[in-house]
Amino acid sequence: MPHSLRSLFVMIVAVGAISAAVAWQSAPQDDPKELIPVLRQAASKYWKGNLHTHSFWSDGDDFPEMIADWYQRHDYHFLALSDHNVLAEGERWIDLQGGKAVRAEALRKYRARFGDGWVQRRDLDGKEQVRLKPLAEYRSLLEQPGRFLLIPAEEITTRFALKPVHVNAINVRDQIAPSGAKDVTETVRVNVRAVAEQRTKTGRPMLAFLNHPNFGWGVRAEEMLVEELRYFEVFNGHPSVRNYGDKVHPNTEKLWDIVLALRLGKYKMPPLLGLGTDDAHAYHVWGLGKTNPGRAWIMVRAPHLTAEAIVKGVEAGDFYASSGVTLDQVGRDGDVIRFKIHGEKGVTYKTQFIATLRDTPLDSESRNDDKGQALDVTRHYHQDVGKVVAETQSLEPAYRLTGQELYVRARVVSTKPHPNPYEKGDVEMAWTQPVIP
């Protein structure tokens, strides 16, 4: 190559390199607006989710992917599959014959939804089996940043003297073995502490909450006076959990008020916050008396849809429970508790502010059988524990604190029938968290 042409070639290459460098430096490659749009949300918003659900990994009747797909398609933002004493990890196969027609139907739907390329089947000793996918394998198929999140969870399931004591562990890393103790109170405590210990060890935000205290009449109000216990299910969609109590057992809302009054007025403990969950097990036969999804959930305010943000939102008490009613701007403005109800045409709403006042007696009496023997149930407390102190039909309910309340919480009751009720006649409702003056 002649010297003049070689010089021109070198010059062109150099100019090209400089131009490329300038173009690379000016390209918006590091702009998070382009890379991760969900991290540029202007403010916190409410995320809808269920933290109590079961699959084939324990006693549910469907594949976890199918369950997650149902919640995603029904506008939930997060879901915890909380199977009994197990995390969805490792190798597991189920026999199709084990559940007869239900498992055969589940497989048919599974293949139709995800295809034979996803479904893994085998024949073992003459039995047809299907592999259960672990969470680590299927979550990438279903999760969508800023739209849908799967959170690892476990229902720590144990008993004391035949009483069921179930604690849900949310965002756990390792499976936690259930622990019994000398009584129900200690059984609750040791299992909640086990979650706290794993949280400390891993540095990973986690939650532990008490499930369905009236299931099997397992946990009395007095047994919920565990300082480490901060959350429980005020409403659970499983038809056997006895949310509404009976003539000797208080309903779960009354349990809540008794526990709040004792914690705040007598023992100087942190308040107990209330969640709504499905506790769903059944996904093929729908209706009254079935353990279907879609009956109750929580709405958590958080800046981002991540497990850490959801946990921190719940810990801050920045959430409410719902079975259908949607609330906006729930909060406290000085001495005023206020929120907005997202009203629907043709539906009316009654908001009741419920409180226990500081001068309410907190002594109690045992509930006795016909022979005068004390029953192993929640004791009888003064009628003003958890009384309605104000009521309104406004879509913008507000309550001014007087300073005489130990706490105030709100219950919103609509006239809209629940589409798949826990019990016949149920309407859609919502429950806010207790506010302390």
ZAMARGU-4260 file (C-alpha; in steps of 0.2 Angstrom, whole numbers, plus 5000, padded with zeros to 4 digits):
<rodrens>
0) 5000/5000/5000 | 5007/5017/4995 | 5012/5028/5010 | 4999/5041/5006 | 4985/5028/5006
5) 4991/5020/5022 | 4991/5037/5031 | 4973/5040/5025 | 4967/5023/5031 | 4975/5026/5048
10) 4966/5042/5049 | 4949/5035/5044 | 4951/5021/5057 | 4956/5033/5071 | 4941/5045/5067
15) 4930/5030/5067 | 4936/5024/5084 | 4934/5041/5091 | 4916/5043/5084 | 4912/5026/5091
20) 4919/5030/5108 | 4909/5047/5108 | 4893/5037/5103 | 4895/5024/5116 | 4898/5037/5130
25) 4883/5047/5124 | 4871/5032/5123 | 4858/5031/5138 | 4864/5014/5143 | 4865/5018/5161
30) 4848/5026/5162 | 4837/5016/5175 | 4822/5024/5167 | 4826/5013/5151 | 4833/4998/5161
35) 4821/4995/5175 | 4805/5006/5174 | 4797/4998/5189 | 4811/5006/5200 | 4805/5023/5195
40) 4788/5023/5202 | 4784/5040/5209 | 4776/5034/5225 | 4770/5019/5235 | 4754/5011/5229
45) 4743/4996/5235 | 4747/4979/5230 | 4735/4965/5231 | 4740/4948/5238 | 4737/4931/5247
50) 4749/4924/5259 | 4740/4907/5263 | 4738/4895/5249 | 4740/4876/5246 | 4746/4865/5232
55) 4750/4847/5227 | 4766/4850/5238 | 4755/4846/5253 | 4736/4845/5253 | 4730/4856/5239
60) 4723/4848/5223 | 4732/4857/5209 | 4749/4861/5203 | 4758/4876/5209 | 4760/4884/5192
65) 4741/4882/5189 | 4737/4891/5206 | 4749/4905/5203 | 4742/4907/5185 | 4724/4908/5193
70) 4730/4922/5205 | 4739/4931/5191 | 4724/4931/5179 | 4713/4938/5193 | 4723/4953/5196
75) 4733/4949/5211 | 4751/4956/5213 | 4759/4943/5224 | 4756/4926/5231 | 4763/4914/5244
80) 4761/4896/5242 | 4762/4890/5260 | 4761/4871/5260 | 4762/4862/5276 | 4779/4859/5284
85) 4788/4860/5267 | 4796/4872/5255 | 4793/4868/5236 | 4811/4863/5232 | 4820/4847/5228
90) 4813/4831/5218 | 4795/4826/5221 | 4783/4816/5210 | 4765/4812/5213 | 4754/4797/5208
95) 4740/4801/5197 | 4730/4787/5205 | 4732/4794/5222 | 4719/4808/5219 | 4708/4798/5207
100) 4697/4809/5196 | 4703/4826/5204 | 4721/4823/5199 | 4717/4817/5182 | 4707/4833/5179
105) 4721/4843/5186 | 4733/4835/5174 | 4722/4838/5159 | 4721/4856/5163 | 4739/4857/5167
110) 4744/4850/5150 | 4731/4861/5141 | 4738/4877/5150 | 4757/4874/5149 | 4759/4861/5136
115) 4767/4843/5136 | 4784/4851/5134 | 4783/4858/5151 | 4774/4844/5160 | 4786/4829/5165
120) 4778/4812/5167 | 4785/4795/5170 | 4779/4777/5174 | 4786/4770/5190 | 4781/4752/5195
125) 4766/4753/5184 | 4760/4770/5191 | 4759/4785/5181 | 4768/4800/5190 | 4770/4818/5187
130) 4784/4829/5193 | 4780/4844/5204 | 4791/4858/5199 | 4800/4868/5213 | 4797/4886/5215
135) 4815/4890/5209 | 4810/4882/5192 | 4793/4889/5189 | 4794/4906/5196 | 4803/4913/5181
140) 4789/4907/5170 | 4775/4917/5179 | 4783/4932/5188 | 4782/4948/5179 | 4792/4963/5187
145) 4780/4976/5194 | 4765/4965/5190 | 4766/4948/5199 | 4777/4941/5212 | 4779/4924/5220
150) 4785/4923/5238 | 4792/4907/5246 | 4782/4902/5262 | 4778/4888/5273 | 4764/4884/5285
155) 4772/4878/5301 | 4760/4865/5307 | 4760/4858/5324 | 4748/4852/5338 | 4747/4854/5357
160) 4736/4842/5366 | 4727/4839/5349 | 4724/4857/5346 | 4730/4864/5329 | 4743/4878/5330
165) 4748/4884/5313 | 4760/4898/5309 | 4763/4905/5292 | 4781/4909/5288 | 4783/4922/5274
170) 4799/4924/5263 | 4808/4911/5272 | 4824/4904/5264 | 4825/4887/5273 | 4811/4875/5279
175) 4807/4876/5297 | 4802/4861/5307 | 4787/4863/5318 | 4790/4864/5337 | 4779/4859/5351
180) 4780/4866/5369 | 4773/4864/5386 | 4756/4873/5380 | 4748/4882/5366 | 4756/4899/5371
185) 4773/4892/5370 | 4770/4883/5354 | 4765/4899/5346 | 4780/4908/5353 | 4793/4895/5348
190) 4787/4894/5330 | 4786/4913/5328 | 4804/4914/5336 | 4810/4901/5324 | 4806/4913/5309
195) 4814/4927/5318 | 4830/4917/5321 | 4831/4913/5303 | 4828/4931/5298 | 4842/4936/5309
200) 4854/4923/5303 | 4850/4927/5284 | 4847/4945/5285 | 4832/4942/5274 | 4815/4951/5279
205) 4802/4938/5285 | 4785/4938/5293 | 4777/4925/5304 | 4758/4926/5308 | 4746/4915/5317
210) 4733/4906/5306 | 4714/4903/5309 | 4714/4903/5329 | 4696/4896/5329 | 4701/4881/5318
215) 4698/4866/5329 | 4696/4879/5343 | 4715/4879/5343 | 4720/4895/5350 | 4711/4906/5364
220) 4713/4925/5365 | 4723/4923/5381 | 4735/4912/5371 | 4739/4925/5359 | 4747/4936/5372
225) 4764/4932/5364 | 4775/4948/5362 | 4783/4941/5347 | 4767/4938/5339 | 4762/4953/5328
230) 4750/4947/5315 | 4735/4934/5314 | 4721/4930/5302 | 4706/4940/5306 | 4697/4932/5291
235) 4702/4915/5283 | 4692/4909/5268 | 4693/4890/5272 | 4675/4885/5277 | 4681/4875/5292
240) 4690/4888/5302 | 4675/4895/5311 | 4678/4914/5308 | 4661/4917/5316 | 4663/4907/5332
245) 4648/4899/5341 | 4639/4902/5357 | 4654/4899/5368 | 4668/4903/5356 | 4670/4922/5351
250) 4672/4926/5333 | 4689/4931/5326 | 4685/4950/5327 | 4680/4948/5345 | 4696/4938/5348
255) 4705/4953/5340 | 4697/4965/5351 | 4700/4955/5367 | 4719/4953/5362 | 4721/4971/5358
260) 4713/4977/5374 | 4724/4966/5385 | 4740/4969/5375 | 4738/4988/5376 | 4728/4991/5392
265) 4735/4978/5403 | 4752/4971/5397 | 4759/4985/5388 | 4763/4975/5372 | 4763/4979/5354
270) 4746/4978/5345 | 4741/4963/5335 | 4737/4967/5316 | 4724/4957/5306 | 4726/4949/5289
275) 4714/4942/5277 | 4719/4926/5267 | 4711/4912/5257 | 4719/4896/5264 | 4714/4889/5247
280) 4715/4870/5244 | 4702/4866/5230 | 4703/4873/5212 | 4692/4862/5202 | 4675/4861/5211
285) 4669/4878/5216 | 4655/4885/5228 | 4649/4886/5245 | 4658/4874/5257 | 4673/4872/5245
290) 4691/4878/5249 | 4692/4890/5234 | 4704/4905/5231 | 4698/4923/5230 | 4689/4925/5246
295) 4700/4937/5256 | 4717/4945/5254 | 4728/4960/5260 | 4732/4976/5251 | 4749/4982/5256
300) 4756/4999/5252 | 4774/4998/5246 | 4785/5008/5234 | 4790/4992/5224 | 4783/4975/5221
305) 4797/4965/5230 | 4796/4952/5244 | 4806/4964/5255 | 4795/4979/5251 | 4779/4969/5255
310) 4786/4962/5271 | 4791/4980/5276 | 4774/4987/5272 | 4765/4974/5283 | 4778/4977/5297
315) 4774/4996/5296 | 4755/4992/5297 | 4753/5000/5280 | 4740/4987/5274 | 4722/4982/5276
320) 4712/4966/5274 | 4698/4964/5262 | 4685/4952/5255 | 4680/4963/5241 | 4680/4981/5247
325) 4693/4993/5240 | 4700/5007/5251 | 4711/5022/5246 | 4722/5033/5256 | 4720/5024/5272
330) 4729/5034/5286 | 4730/5046/5300 | 4730/5065/5299 | 4734/5071/5316 | 4720/5065/5327
335) 4709/5060/5313 | 4708/5043/5305 | 4702/5044/5288 | 4701/5034/5271 | 4691/5033/5255
340) 4680/5019/5249 | 4681/5015/5231 | 4662/5014/5229 | 4653/5004/5216 | 4637/5009/5208
345) 4622/5002/5217 | 4632/4997/5232 | 4631/5005/5249 | 4644/5004/5263 | 4643/5005/5282
350) 4659/5009/5291 | 4660/5005/5309 | 4674/5012/5320 | 4677/4999/5334 | 4687/5003/5350
355) 4690/4998/5368 | 4691/5013/5379 | 4704/5015/5393 | 4691/5014/5407 | 4684/4998/5401
360) 4686/4984/5414 | 4698/4971/5408 | 4694/4958/5421 | 4686/4942/5415 | 4676/4926/5420
365) 4677/4908/5414 | 4664/4901/5403 | 4657/4886/5411 | 4648/4870/5406 | 4631/4864/5413
370) 4640/4857/5428 | 4649/4873/5432 | 4666/4867/5426 | 4677/4880/5417 | 4678/4877/5398
375) 4694/4877/5389 | 4689/4893/5379 | 4692/4911/5378 | 4686/4919/5394 | 4671/4931/5395
380) 4675/4950/5395 | 4666/4966/5397 | 4653/4970/5383 | 4662/4986/5380 | 4678/4977/5374
385) 4678/4981/5355 | 4662/4992/5354 | 4656/5002/5340 | 4660/5020/5344 | 4655/5028/5328
390) 4646/5023/5312 | 4644/5031/5295 | 4638/5027/5277 | 4650/5040/5269 | 4662/5035/5256
395) 4675/5045/5265 | 4674/5039/5283 | 4683/5049/5297 | 4685/5047/5315 | 4693/5060/5327
400) 4702/5052/5341 | 4698/5058/5359 | 4713/5050/5368 | 4701/5039/5378 | 4703/5024/5366
405) 4716/5011/5369 | 4715/5008/5350 | 4703/5011/5336 | 4700/5000/5320 | 4687/5001/5306
410) 4676/4988/5298 | 4668/4992/5281 | 4653/4982/5277 | 4645/4983/5259 | 4629/4977/5253
415) 4637/4968/5238 | 4636/4949/5240 | 4652/4940/5239 | 4654/4930/5223 | 4660/4914/5231
420) 4657/4917/5250 | 4665/4909/5265 | 4647/4907/5272 | 4630/4909/5264 | 4624/4927/5265
425) 4642/4935/5266 | 4645/4952/5259 | 4661/4960/5253 | 4670/4969/5268 | 4686/4977/5273
430) 4696/4979/5289 | 4709/4992/5294 | 4723/4990/5306 | 4721/4997/5324 | 4727/5015/5327
435) 4733/5019/5344 | 4730/5037/5350
</rodrens>
